[in-house]
Amino acid sequence: MKLSKQSLILATIVPLIFGAIILYNFLDAISVLQPLGQSTALIYNQLVVMGILSFLALAVYWCVMMYLIYLLEQNLFLLDENLDKAADIGARHLTESKNLLNQVIVILKRYETNQ
């Protein structure tokens, strides 16, 4: 299955958009509790940093994975082309060797009939 560049771009961008929405909702949720002096008030800054760093780490990971999928597809396409060429060359060699063996058999039969 060959993925088009458009589908790879969509597969890269859509999860990043959802991740940004999730990060925004996370920051909104901890911002609501922060002024109330709830349990997150003490670690508000750490939660913001953790949320942003988690989003950035997952974004980098996802982009790298999509790039690796793209490279794998390119390699498979290149291998298919090379295997087709190799199969054609192999078939040509088999045909030539068959012709040579037939010539040897004809020569051997002539030699046997002459004796």
Phi, psi and omega per residue, in radians:
M1 nan 2.131 -3.134
K2 -1.716 2.082 3.076
L3 -1.479 2.376 3.101
S4 -1.351 2.842 3.128
K5 -1.109 -0.600 3.134
Q6 -1.125 -0.737 3.136
S7 -1.207 -0.597 3.073
L8 -1.172 -0.688 3.112
I9 -1.135 -0.748 3.095
L10 -1.102 -0.726 3.139
A11 -1.158 -0.372 3.096
T12 -1.521 -0.774 -3.004
I13 -1.369 -0.736 -3.057
V14 -1.029 -0.838 3.092
P15 -1.105 -0.544 3.101
L16 -1.186 -0.653 3.092
I17 -1.143 -0.774 3.091
F18 -1.089 -0.673 3.098
G19 -1.109 -0.688 3.102
A20 -1.153 -0.674 3.099
I21 -1.133 -0.743 3.114
I22 -1.107 -0.735 3.113
L23 -1.093 -0.752 3.123
Y24 -1.067 -0.779 3.118
N25 -1.136 -0.643 3.089
F26 -1.099 -0.836 3.140
L27 -1.122 -0.654 3.098
D28 -1.124 -0.719 -3.117
A29 -1.148 -0.744 -3.132
I30 -1.336 -0.410 3.086
S31 -1.240 -0.536 3.104
V32 -1.169 -0.715 -3.078
L33 -1.405 -0.397 -3.042
Q34 -1.090 -0.870 -3.123
P35 -1.252 -0.299 -3.136
L36 -1.404 -0.103 -3.136
G37 1.298 0.393 3.123
Q38 -1.248 -3.012 -3.027
S39 -1.100 -0.485 -3.120
T40 -1.426 -0.160 -3.112
A41 -1.085 -0.604 -3.097
L42 -1.286 -0.495 -3.091
I43 -2.062 0.458 -3.072
Y44 -0.997 -0.870 -3.096
N45 -1.089 -0.699 3.118
Q46 -1.145 -0.671 3.114
L47 -1.137 -0.683 3.109
V48 -1.103 -0.816 -3.141
V49 -1.113 -0.755 3.129
M50 -1.104 -0.728 3.127
G51 -1.108 -0.788 -3.134
I52 -1.175 -0.773 3.139
L53 -1.163 -0.629 3.092
S54 -1.119 -0.768 3.120
F55 -1.093 -0.785 -3.130
L56 -1.127 -0.715 3.135
A57 -1.126 -0.787 3.122
L58 -1.176 -0.594 3.102
A59 -1.142 -0.769 3.110
V60 -1.124 -0.784 3.124
Y61 -1.020 -0.822 -3.105
W62 -1.125 -0.743 3.131
C63 -1.116 -0.711 3.106
V64 -1.130 -0.717 3.126
M65 -1.119 -0.732 3.113
M66 -1.138 -0.664 3.099
Y67 -1.149 -0.699 3.103
L68 -1.138 -0.665 3.068
I69 -1.096 -0.724 3.104
Y70 -1.071 -0.794 3.134
L71 -1.129 -0.686 3.091
L72 -1.079 -0.724 3.106
E73 -1.120 -0.705 3.115
Q74 -1.120 -0.705 3.112
N75 -1.147 -0.711 3.106
L76 -1.116 -0.696 3.107
F77 -1.106 -0.755 3.119
L78 -1.138 -0.722 3.101
L79 -1.101 -0.716 3.100
D80 -1.046 -0.775 3.118
E81 -1.074 -0.800 -3.110
N82 -1.178 -0.645 3.113
L83 -1.169 -0.643 3.077
D84 -1.100 -0.757 3.116
K85 -1.113 -0.761 -3.130
A86 -1.135 -0.665 3.116
A87 -1.143 -0.685 3.092
D88 -1.120 -0.755 3.117
I89 -1.131 -0.741 3.126
G90 -1.109 -0.714 3.119
A91 -1.136 -0.682 3.104
R92 -1.112 -0.747 3.115
H93 -1.124 -0.704 3.110
L94 -1.107 -0.709 3.116
T95 -1.112 -0.772 3.127
E96 -1.120 -0.722 3.138
S97 -1.183 -0.612 3.084
K98 -1.112 -0.753 3.106
N99 -1.097 -0.716 3.117
L100 -1.139 -0.727 3.109
L101 -1.122 -0.678 3.082
N102 -1.094 -0.683 3.099
Q103 -1.126 -0.725 3.117
V104 -1.116 -0.732 3.134
I105 -1.102 -0.731 3.119
V106 -1.092 -0.752 3.131
I107 -1.120 -0.740 3.127
L108 -1.129 -0.691 3.119
K109 -1.145 -0.709 3.095
R110 -1.108 -0.703 -3.137
Y111 -1.125 -0.728 3.137
E112 -1.174 -0.680 -3.121
T113 -1.265 -0.478 3.124
N114 -1.317 -0.369 -3.095
Q115 -1.599 nan nan
